[in-house]
Structures are given as structure tokens and as C-alpha cells.
Amino acid sequence: MLAHKEVDLITQKANTLIEAMPYIRRFNGKTIIVKYGGSAMVDDELKASVIRDVALLKLVGLKPIIVHGGGKEITRWASLSGIESEFYQGLRVTGKETMGIAEMVLNKVNKELVGLMQKMGVNAVGLCGKDGNMIRCTKKMPGGKDIGYVGEVEKVNVDLLETLMERDFIPVIAPIGLSRDYEPFNINADDAACAVAKAMNAEKLVFLTDMDGIFMDPNDKKTLLTSINIRKARELIADGIVGGGMMPKLQNCIDAIEQGVSRVHILDGRLPHCLLLEFFTQKGIGTVILKDPVL
């Protein structure tokens, strides 16, 4: 006969599954975009945890797509090649040689993620925006400055993505696009994820970051905003409460929702199983951005 502690543990697990049921039912068959980046990409245990969670989302009926970055690896390989990384307004200045390094690194990261996904028992296909002419872009000129082969997404062709998902594959996308002259361009992974989410009419767009979410006061963890609408998000940007790397991320959230994405989540990817906690529990974690007023 089971001891009381064992019974309590089993009951707790059962209650967790029961709590998840309405969320699984609600999001069954819905497209979910996961922008994967930050420390969760360089820590092997966290990487395995994230990929396991995405695999579980797939197995319970959701339709995930991963869009990943690789900035830290690109910086490391550029340094090994004698190239000092330079950034302008948070974007990597990308000369021709750096573009070659970025393609090499992102392809390596892409295939590692696909391999992990296969290990979890689900089929995945590694892609970049070149494949199937998927992501077309123009040259990005922040403040009118030429920063090299950095792309602004112009159009996402979803034909290949839809075909793969109909065949039960998880697309894993590296943020490289093609210009009208068929030159490769490095795209900010947040921008790429946002563009894919809009083109696929995604139910959710999730940014895995190195932050707990959005705070009214970054120095006070108690000021975490668990839920805001796009009006409040604009106020946070205009009032200077949100700045640095979070500002363009939040602007991407606003743009995605205005283009039809139901909700956008900003989660701390360093927290094990953050995706499952946000998707399938009542309390959730991180910050969710919605279109309608938060009641």
C-alpha cells in the first residue's frame, strides 16, 4: 500500500494534469510561435528542457514553430576570426565576412535544435528564410545608417511552413532572409519571429528571454506586470519605463497583436518548463500582452 506522502505526490500530479485540460482543449490545433534565444540556448540542460517542452506542446495537439537566434555564438566565432562585433541600436553591424559567419553559425545551431527535437520523438525540419523563398527582406537602415547585410522583413511566404506542418513536422527557422537580388541578409530573430507569427495567424507568440517579464521598476521584482494590453504597452515605451533591448521587443509584441496574433508572452527562458507553466496553469508566469483591456 502506498504511503501518505506518495499518495499526496500522485494526487498533486493528477491535479496538475486536470488543471491543464481546459488549456490543452483551447489551444488544440492552434499555431504557436516560440522565439528561442538568450541563455536558454547556451546552457545544455536548459536547451534540452525547452526542446522537451516544445515537443510536449506538439504531442498534446498544438502546432509549434521555433524561430531561433544565435547572437552569442556569432559573436564568439567572429572573435575567433579576428572580427570585433559592432552593434548599432541593438542590431549587429553585418559586413560580408560577418554575414558568412552568421550563416555558418545559425545553420549549426539550427541543426542541433532539430537533432534534439528528433531525440524527443517528434519530427522537425531545419529551415532558414532562403528555403522556399520563405522570408523576403529589404535592407534595414536604422536612422538612415547603413549597417550592412541586415534585413527588414518584407514578406513571409507560408506555403512551405504549411506543407511541413500538414505532414506533422515542426519547422525550426534560422533568421536569414533573401533580398530581391537574392542576397542573404541577417534578420533580428525577434523581427523574424514576429513576421512569421503574423503571416501564420498564430494564436500565441512567445519570446524566451533572460528576464522575468516587464517591470514597472526593473529594480523591484514585486512590480512585475503579469498582464497588459497594447495601450499600456505603448505608454510604457512613451514614458521611458521600458528601454534598452526590451523596447524593440515590446514594440514587436504590439505590432504582432495589431496584425492578428491573439496574445504575446515574454518569459524567462532560464526557468525550467516556463512554456508549460505559462500555457497550462492558471497563474502562469512572465508577462502576457493582449489587445483588449485587462480586467
Residue pairs with C-beta under 8 A, 6 or more apart in sequence:
2 10
16 281
19 280
19 281
19 282
20 280
20 281
23 279
23 280
23 281
24 60
24 61
24 280
27 61
27 62
27 203
27 204
27 279
28 60
28 61
28 62
29 61
29 62
29 63
30 62
30 63
30 202
30 203
30 204
31 63
31 64
31 65
31 165
31 200
31 201
31 202
31 203
32 57
32 62
32 63
32 64
32 65
32 202
32 203
32 204
32 205
32 206
33 64
33 65
33 67
33 193
33 196
33 197
33 200
33 202
33 204
33 205
33 206
34 54
34 64
34 65
34 66
34 67
34 193
34 206
34 208
34 275
35 67
35 68
35 69
35 189
35 190
35 193
35 205
35 206
35 207
35 208
36 50
36 66
36 67
36 68
36 69
36 113
36 208
36 269
37 68
37 69
37 70
37 71
37 189
37 190
37 207
37 208
37 209
37 269
38 69
38 208
38 209
38 210
38 269
38 270
39 46
39 210
39 269
39 270
40 46
40 47
40 49
40 50
40 208
40 269
40 270
41 47
41 68
41 69
41 70
41 72
41 73
41 109
42 72
42 73
43 270
46 269
46 270
46 272
47 113
47 116
48 116
49 272
49 273
50 208
50 269
50 275
51 113
51 116
51 117
51 120
52 120
53 273
53 274
53 275
53 276
54 64
54 66
54 117
54 170
54 275
55 117
55 120
55 121
55 122
55 170
56 276
57 64
57 275
57 279
58 64
58 122
58 170
59 121
59 122
63 165
64 170
65 161
65 165
65 170
65 171
65 172
65 173
65 196
65 200
65 202
66 113
66 170
66 171
66 172
66 173
67 173
67 175
67 189
67 192
67 193
67 196
68 106
68 109
68 110
68 113
68 172
68 173
68 174
68 175
68 189
69 175
69 189
70 102
70 105
70 106
70 109
70 174
70 189
71 92
71 189
73 105
73 108
73 109
74 85
74 92
74 98
74 101
74 102
74 105
74 106
75 85
77 101
77 104
77 105
78 84
78 85
78 98
78 101
79 85
81 97
81 101
83 97
83 98
83 101
85 92
85 93
85 98
86 92
86 93
87 93
88 142
88 145
88 147
89 142
89 143
90 188
90 244
90 245
90 248
91 140
91 142
91 147
91 150
91 188
92 98
92 102
92 147
92 150
92 186
93 147
93 148
93 150
94 102
94 147
94 148
94 149
94 150
94 185
94 186
95 148
95 149
96 148
96 149
98 148
98 149
98 186
99 148
99 149
99 184
99 185
99 186
102 176
102 186
103 128
103 176
103 184
106 128
106 174
106 175
106 176
107 126
107 128
107 174
109 174
110 126
110 127
110 128
110 172
110 173
110 174
111 126
113 124
113 126
113 172
114 124
114 125
114 126
114 172
117 123
117 124
117 170
117 172
118 124
122 170
123 168
123 169
123 170
124 169
124 170
124 171
124 172
125 164
125 169
125 170
125 171
125 172
126 172
126 174
127 134
127 160
127 171
127 172
127 173
127 174
128 134
128 135
128 173
128 174
128 175
128 176
129 135
129 136
129 137
129 173
129 174
129 175
129 176
129 177
129 178
129 187
129 192
130 176
130 177
130 178
130 184
131 160
132 157
132 159
132 160
133 157
133 178
134 156
134 157
134 158
134 160
134 161
134 173
135 151
135 153
135 155
135 156
135 157
135 175
135 176
135 177
135 178
135 187
135 192
135 195
135 196
136 153
136 154
136 155
136 156
136 157
136 177
136 178
136 179
136 180
137 151
137 152
137 153
137 154
137 177
137 178
137 179
137 185
137 187
138 151
138 152
138 154
138 179
138 180
139 146
139 149
139 150
139 151
139 152
139 179
139 185
140 147
140 150
140 151
140 152
140 185
141 147
149 183
149 184
149 185
149 186
150 185
150 186
150 187
150 188
151 177
151 179
151 185
151 186
151 187
152 187
152 191
153 177
153 187
153 191
153 192
153 195
156 195
156 196
156 198
156 199
156 200
157 199
158 199
158 200
160 171
161 171
161 196
161 200
164 171
165 171
173 192
173 196
175 186
175 187
175 188
175 189
175 191
175 192
175 193
176 184
176 185
176 186
176 187
177 184
177 185
177 187
177 192
178 184
178 185
179 185
188 248
190 207
190 248
190 249
190 252
191 252
193 205
193 207
193 252
194 205
194 252
194 253
194 255
194 256
196 202
197 205
197 256
197 261
198 255
198 256
198 259
198 260
198 261
201 260
201 261
202 261
202 262
203 261
203 262
203 263
204 261
204 262
204 263
204 264
204 265
204 279
205 253
205 256
205 261
205 263
205 264
205 265
206 264
206 265
206 267
206 275
206 278
207 249
207 252
207 253
207 264
207 265
207 266
207 267
208 267
208 268
208 269
208 274
208 275
209 249
209 266
209 267
209 268
209 269
210 268
210 269
210 270
211 246
211 266
211 268
212 221
212 224
212 268
212 285
212 286
213 224
213 225
213 226
213 266
213 267
213 268
213 285
213 286
213 287
214 224
214 225
214 228
214 236
214 242
214 246
214 250
214 266
214 287
215 221
215 223
215 224
215 225
216 223
216 225
216 241
217 223
224 287
225 232
225 287
226 284
226 286
226 287
226 288
227 287
227 288
227 290
227 294
228 236
228 287
228 288
228 289
228 290
228 294
229 289
229 290
229 291
229 292
229 293
229 294
230 253
230 254
230 257
230 258
230 289
230 290
230 291
231 293
232 294
233 250
233 253
233 254
233 289
234 254
235 241
236 242
236 250
237 247
237 250
237 251
242 250
249 266
250 266
250 289
253 264
253 266
253 289
254 289
256 264
257 263
257 264
257 289
257 290
257 291
258 291
262 291
263 288
263 289
263 290
263 291
264 288
264 289
265 278
265 286
265 287
265 288
265 289
266 286
266 287
266 288
266 289
267 274
267 275
267 278
267 285
267 286
268 274
268 285
268 286
271 277
271 285
274 285
274 286
277 284
277 285
278 284
278 285
278 286
278 288
